[in-house]
C-alpha cells in the first residue's frame, strides 16, 4: 500500500533539511558490510523546536519516513552489491529522549516500511 503512495521517492526541501540537520543519516558498515541508517529522535525533536517548521509532530514524522524511504532507495542503488550486500541496519537513537517525548508513531511507521 505505501509503495504506491511513496515510490518513486522524492527528496523534499524539508527532507533535505532533515538530512543536513542530522536527523537521518548513513553511518558506516558492519563487519558484513551492511550500511547503517541512523534516525536521531532527539535531533528530530530539537529541529522542530529550533526552526519552527510549522509542522505537527505527525507531519514531521511523515517527512522523516519519506526521507528514510528516499535514503533506502539511494542506498539500494549505490551501496548494495547483488548477492553480496542486500540488506542494512537501522538504529533509532533515543538517547536523551524521555518516554513521554518518544516518537512512537514514527517508530511504528518506520517498522511498517521495513
Helices and strands as residue ranges (DSSP letters): H 2-6, H 13-20, E 24-29, E 35-40, H 41-51, H 57-78, E 89-93, H 104-113
